[in-house]
Amino acid sequence: MDTDRCREFVVLAQTCNYLQAADQLFISQSSLSKHIKSLERELGVELFNRTTRRVQLTQQGRTFLPFARKLASTAHDAEVALSNAEDNERRVLEIGSIPVMVPYGITKLLHDYETEHRGVRLRIIEGEADQLKDLLRNRKLDIAFIREWDGDVGCDSNEDEFATITFAEDQLAAVLPVGHPLASRASVKLSDLANEEFLLLPEGTVMNALITDACAVEGFVPEVRYRGTRAENIIDLVSRGMGVSLLMRTPAAHLTHSAVAIVDLERPIVTQIKLYRLRDREPSVEAQQFLDYLPLAR
């Protein structure tokens, strides 16, 4: 039995969507469909019910899933062991990432990957989206975790240049002192904050561009009292009543403070953290191992 087909089956079972699964596997949708049909012929059963827009596992598919996971994981471990046995020198994988890594589990993922791949040493560079893309273009990075959002005018131009898979999603939230009149609400309009003093991340960052654009849509320019690179400083200043902020919910909640309230926006502004690589550059063995490791690590 082809263990690659088993891994593809596991990813499709997780996403229930051929397009998303194909993106994660870096193969075409048509190739994935052919591979799954080939696996079904080999097993003599139908693994998916294709009568709905989102494919669903059949009973036979649910029965096969734990075995497929074990087969894919075992094959993955065997490949790593053989690769490590071939070369005792630790090979280097260059990875870039946005500054906020811990709340999204990126640091844990990097540690776990290196622990399981003793022949690979990770070198990690932190930077903003444009810096990381330039490093990818200049072959200084193999892959990078980059934040983007639907309103980012640069996203469409990246489609031909970069191959991406979505690693995590998050949404913008208001960070307010607990005594603020809006702090007890379940959600607020961004325009409700138009007359506030803001504590924000620096200009030149994805977050600053996102917030500036969002406020412009609501018809105001934020009055910025403080700009700084560290979200914990911003949250502490908010807790002391020195202004309000707009931050991604996940890192804000990770740095939660008893004197602040995190309130969702009525009209959600969603961002994605995506794993980028150059589309026209064949992944190194180490990069491909990392990409293959992602579905198994989740």
N, C-alpha and C positions, 0 to 999 in steps of 0.2 A: 504494500500500500504506500502510495506517495505521501510522505509526511508534509510536503509543501501544500498539497491539496487539503490535508487535515488542518494546517494552520490557516489557510484561506477560509475554510469552512467555519473555524472558530471565530474569525474576525467578522464574517458575514452574520453569524449567529448573534454576535454582540451588537452589531449596528442595525440589523434587520433592514439594510438599505444597500443595494448593489453599488451605487455611486460612492457613498461614504466608505464602504469597505474597499472598493477599488483604489480610492485615493490613499487610504492608509497603507495599502499593500504596494502602491506605486505600480499598478498594472492597469490595463484598460478594463472597462466594464464588460466588454464583450469577451475578453480573455477569462475574466473571473467567472462569467456565466458558463463558458465552455468547460472550465476546470471543475465547477460544481456538478455539472451534468455528467462529466466523466467519472467523478467520485460516486455519484448516485448509480451509474451503470455498474461500476465495480462492486458496490455493496448490494445492488439489486433492490433498492428501496428509494422512495422519494424522501429527501431530507427537509425540503421546504415546501410550504403551501404558497403558490404564486398567484392566488386569485385576488389578492389585495395589493394596493400600491406599495405597502411595506411588507416584504416577505416575512413569513412566520414559519417557525419550526414545526414540522409534523411530529407525531408521537415518536416515530422512528428517529427523527432528527434529535429530539430531546434525549432519547436513549443513547444515541451515539456521541453526543456532545462531550460528556466527561472523558470518554475514551480518546476522542480526538484531541482534547486539551492535553491529556497525558502523553499521547504520541508526539504532538508538536513540541511539547516541553522537553521530552526525552531527546528528540532529534536535535533540538536547539542546544541542549547541554552537551550532546555528543560532538556537535560541530565545534563548540567552544573548547572542549577538552582536546580535540584533535588539533585545532588551531594553536592552542597553547603549547602542545607537545612539539609542534613543528618549529616553533620559534620561542626560545627562552627569553629573548629580549622583549621588553615591554614596548609595544607599539603605541603611538600617540594618536589620540582622536581629539581634534580641536573643536570645541563647542562654545558657541556664544549664547548669551541669555540676557533678557531684560533684568534690571536691577532687583525686581521683586521676585524672588525665587521660592523662599520658604513656604509662604501661604499656599502656593499652588503645588507643592510637593516636588518641585524640580530638584532641589538639593538632595532629597531622599532618593529620587529616581537615579541621579548621577552616582550617588554612593552605592546604591544597590547594584547598579550595572557594573561598576568597577569591581565591586566585591566578587561578583559572579564571573567576571572576565579578567582573570589575573594577568593575562598577557597584554592588557590594554591599560594605558595610563591616560587619563583625561586631563586636558588643559582647558580651563574655562575662562572665558573673557566676558566681562559684564559691559553692557553698553546700551545706548538707545537704538531704536529701530534703524535709522538711516546709517549709523555707524556699523551696525551688524551686517546690514545688506552690502555695504561697501567692502567689508572684510570677506564676505562670501564671494563677491565678484572678483576680488583680488586673490582668491584661493588661500586666504589666511585662516579661514574657518571651513570646517566640513559641513556643519549643520548649526542652526541657531534657533532659539526660542524667541519669537518676536510677537509683540502685541499689535493687532490691527482692529479697525472697526469699520462698519459699513460705510460711514461717511468719509473715510480716508480716500482722498483723491488719488493717492498713489497705489491703491490696491489693484485696480484694473490693469495698470501697466506692469504689475508683478506677475500676471498670470502666465505669460510666455517665458519669462526669465526664471521664475522660481517654481519649484514643485512644493506644495505645502500639505500638511495634515493638521487638523485642529486637535490641540492638546487639552485646552480648557476654555471655558467661557466665564465671563463675569459681567457685572453691570455697575454703572455709576450710581453712587449714593451720596446723599447730603450728610455731612458730619456736623452735628450741632451740639452746643452746650445743653445739658439736661434741662436747664431752666429756660431755654428758648421757647417762645410761644408755639413754634412748630414741632418741637421735639417729641410731643406725645402723639403726633399723627401717624397713621399707617403709611402714608405717602404724601409727597408734596409736589407742587408744580415748580419747575426750575425758575419760572418767572416770580414765584413767591420770594425768591432770594435776591431779587434785583437790587434792592437797596442795602444789602449787607456788605460788610467788609470781608474779603476773602483771604484765606491762607492757602496758597497753592504751590504745586510743584513747579520747577523752573521752566522758563521759556526754552523752546527747542526740544522739548520732550513730547512724546505721543500724547500723554495725558493733558499737557497744556494746550496742544492743538485741538484735542477733542473737546475740552471744556470751553475754549474760546469759540469754537464753531457752534457748540450747543447753545451757549448764551446768546450768540449773534442771531440764531434762529428765533430765540425768544425776545429779541429786540433790545438787548442791553449788553454793555461791556462791563465785566466784573471789576469792581474797585478792589485792587489787590493791595493788601497791607503787608503781606509777607510772602516771600518765595524761598523755598528751601528744598534740598534733595531728600530729606529724611522724613518719611511719613509719621514716625513716632514723635518728632518735634512738632509737626503740624497738629497732631491729635492732642498733645499736651497743651499747646497754645489754645486750641478750641476749648479744652476742658476748663481753662482759666478765663474764658469769656472774652478772648481777644479777637474773635472773628468766627467765621464758619468756613467749611471746606467742602470740596467735592473730591471724593476718592473712590477707587474701586471697592466694592463691598467686601470681597474676600480678604485683601490685606488689611482693610480698616477693621474688620471683625477680628482678625488675628492679633491686632494691636489694641484690642478693645480696652476702654477706660471707663471706670464707673461714672465718671462725670461727663460723658459724652453720649449722644444718641445717634444711631445710624439709621437714617430714614430713606426708604426707596423713593425714586422719582415716579410720578404718575405715568409718564411716558418713558419707558425703560430705554436707556442708552447702553447697548450691549457691545462688549469687545470680545475678541477671541485671541488666545495665545496659540500661535501656530508654530509648528516645527518647519523651518525653511531649509531648502537645499537648492543648489543650482540645477536647473532642469537639464542642461546640456553637459553636466559633469557626472560621469559614472561614479556612484558612491564607492568609497574605499571598502575593503572587507570589514574594517572596524565600524565605519558609518552604517553599512548595511546591517551588521549585527545589532547596532543600537536601534535602528528602525524596526528590525524584526522583534527586538526585545519589548518595544512599547506595548503592543497588545497583550503580551504575556504578563507584563508587570502590573496591569490594571486590575 
